[in-house]
Every structure is written in C-alpha cells, then in structure tokens.
Amino acid sequence: MTEDPGLTWKASTGVSRRGFLATGAAGLAGASFAGCAAASDSDVSGRRPALTRPDGVEDSAWAHIREHFILEPGTAYMNNASLGMPPASVAEAVGAGYEALSREPLQGKNELGAFIASDVVPRMAAYLGASTDEIVLTRNASEALHMGTVGIRLERGDEVLVTSQEHPAGRRPWDYRAARDGINVNTVFIPSPLESGGQAVALVEEALTPATRVIAFCHVTRGGHLYPVRQLCSLARERGIVSHVDGAQAVGMLPVDLQTLGCDTYSASLHKWLLGPMGTGVFYVRAGARDRVQSAFAPDGEGSMVAYQPPGTSSLPLRAALSASLDLAETMGPGNVAARTRYLSDYLKSRLGAMPGVTILSGPSPATSCPGSTIFEQDGVDAVEAVSLVARRDRIHIDEHQRDGHNAIRISTHVYNTTAEIDRLVDVLRGLPA
C-alpha cells in the first residue's frame, strides 16, 4: 500500500491532525513573538492558554482568545474588514510549511499538498455548509470573483444586474466582460443605509428585465450593510437567473451556510474575518450550477471542481496554515463570533451616539447591518485624513469609507478587540481637529 503523504507529514511533525501546523512551528517562531501572546503553561507550545469556546460576549470571556494574538503592546487594530490579524498559530504554521519546503522541497511539497486536500479543503467546505467538491482555494475573493464572472455562460446582449454598493473587485470583471463579450451591465441603486432587507429585494426585483441572466451582489458590503442573500438568491432561482455572491466581508464574522443561502457562486477572502494567512481565498460553485458556470481555465471542466482550480504553483504553506485558522474558528463557533462582534459594535455605536456631530450610518437593525463593521460621519472631519492621523499619533488602526456618498470612518472590530480599546478610540475621535 502506498503511504499517504499527508500522514507522513503529520507523523514527521509529531502532532495531531487538527493542530499539526500550529504546534510544529512553535519552536521556530516562539522566541520572536511578543505582545498579546503572554506566557502560559496550558497550550501545546507552553506559551498560550488552551483554545476553548468562550462563555459569553464580555471581554472577560474572550481574554484567553486575545492571548493567542501577537499585536505589539500599545497598538489597537480595528481594521479587520481590510485585513484580518492572524493569530500566532497561523503565523507559526506558515513558517512550519516553508521550513518543510526548505528541508526537503519535493517531500514537503507533496506532503503539504496532501494535507491541504485531506484536511483543509474538507474542513473549509464543512465550515461553509458546502461539499468538498463544490469549492477550490484561491488567493483572495478578487480572484474568485473574476473566475466566476469569466466562467458564467453569457451571450452578447445578455444583462447582468449589479448593485451600486459593489466593491471594485466585484464590478470590474463585469466591465471586462461587457467590453469583451458585449454583455450589458445594469446597476441598481441600493441606499446606504438600507431601510430593510425587503427594500433591497424590491429594488432588485424592479430592476430585472427579460434580458437579466445574472444578479451579482455582496453578502456584506464594504460599509457593513447586510444584504438579504437567501431572499435574493431565491428570487434569482425562481427566474432562472444565476446568483453570484461576494462574501469577502462575511466568512469568519457570521455563520455562512451556502446550501441554505442557495447561491450559485460564492467568493470570499480568508485573510479577513477568518484570520487566515494573507493571500488565501475560496471559490464556490453549487454542484447544480456547473452547467451555467464553466471553468475559466478548462473548456471541458464541468464535471469536477478540480477544473476550476487556478493552474500553476500555489502557496502551499499559506493554504496548509488555514488549518490553524479553522482550529480557532471552529473552537470559537461562528455564532459566538457573531455575538461577540455584535456586542463590540453595539458598544461602539452607543459611545458614538453620545458624541455631538456624529451620524451613525450603519443600520440600527441586525437584519441590515453586519455584526462587526460600523461606519459613521463626524462633522468637520475628513475620513481619509483622520485614518492617517489616528494611526500615526495614537497607534489605532481604522479605515475610511468615502463612497456611497459618504465621508465616513469605518471601524471593524473583531473578537480580540475590547471595550477599553473602544473607549480609547472614542476619546481620540473627540479630539480630532474639525
């Protein structure tokens, strides 16, 4: 019997399937890490608390999770919607993968590839409520969105409906197809903030025409507005229209069950809210939609998702390190993450609401606002200048949202942020020059 390369890799590291990369790298990187990862006697590396599911939403319940992050002391990171801050275990796992390639390149390549196929992909599929043969790993959501856009079967004169709040990475591939293939791109205006999910569905339905073949929209917009994905996908399915969803801001922040959502394609970055290594993403094609979404790389690739995989050498250490990201995500639980991030954003909104001259743009209802991102305008404050000033002067990392007609600041809080950090941020905002 031929030995499984993935088992060989796991045996060589001397650790368990689920945590092998995080543990195997502890000796490599342990000496160089400082900050949130305080010394501990209870995790496998002897430096951090064991990963256990938090009980509650308060800071105290999540303190042991915070210790798994290595942010420099004195710095507050609240820009997770742009780039997530991976825990130490993920950084160590990436290092372990590259060490394997350095020690024995061919063996390391084979074993990492086998581990990704046998561990990472099945666990990622299960985390997303998909089957293993419905997803492939990509570099990011942008790549996945382009793959889906290029692959959807369309003819000259067919129409694609997109919303006014799409990220450029979701819009530009359609502009490319319009220029190359003569399809028509129709934009439906969706207000920011949404009044209700029903408002979004009604606006989309009103904008449909007999030529509409695709509806392309975000699960969560860059500004944190939550779209009624299941209802929009149901509307598309009823009319024989392909639903093409950008989930870059959703995966890792709230529960995502692709089977329940009913979309035909779904694209996500895994280096945002899932806290994976930079340069990791996922592309999903519903098994029943492959006749309408062909591979961008193989002309006859309808039978298996293998054909949808971008060709060439991929970053195996990064993809293998997603195992460590999934360890954390599965332990915390998507519902718990959503509750914790909602608790933090609600606290932030309550503090902002007490500030004069602040207009909160994030929807007041959980039905229309995501748990973790908050956007607001502050009278007399330029959002772009404020982001730079707060980072340089106060070591707090936030972002701007100068789009959708807003001059807004975006704060995206993850589970490791604290109410004390929010208090600190609000004090800084109060002192911004108007």
Secondary structure as UniProt FT lines:
FT   HELIX           5..13
FT   TURN            17..19
FT   HELIX           20..24
FT   HELIX           26..29
FT   HELIX           30..32
FT   TURN            44..45
FT   HELIX           59..66
FT   TURN            67..68
FT   TURN            73..74
FT   STRAND          76..77
FT   TURN            80..82
FT   HELIX           88..103
FT   HELIX           105..115
FT   HELIX           116..120
FT   HELIX           121..127
FT   TURN            128..129
FT   HELIX           132..134
FT   STRAND          135..138
FT   HELIX           141..151
FT   TURN            156..157
FT   STRAND          159..163
FT   TURN            164..165
FT   HELIX           168..181
FT   STRAND          184..188
FT   HELIX           197..207
FT   TURN            210..211
FT   STRAND          212..218
FT   TURN            222..223
FT   STRAND          225..226
FT   HELIX           229..238
FT   TURN            239..240
FT   STRAND          242..246
FT   TURN            248..250
FT   TURN            252..253
FT   HELIX           258..261
FT   STRAND          265..269
FT   TURN            273..274
FT   TURN            278..279
FT   STRAND          281..285
FT   HELIX           287..289
FT   TURN            290..292
FT   TURN            299..302
FT   HELIX           305..308
FT   HELIX           316..320
FT   HELIX           322..332
FT   HELIX           334..353
FT   TURN            356..357
FT   STRAND          358..360
FT   TURN            366..368
FT   STRAND          373..378
FT   TURN            379..380
FT   HELIX           383..394
FT   STRAND          396..397
FT   STRAND          399..401
FT   TURN            404..405
FT   STRAND          408..412
FT   TURN            415..416
FT   HELIX           419..430
//
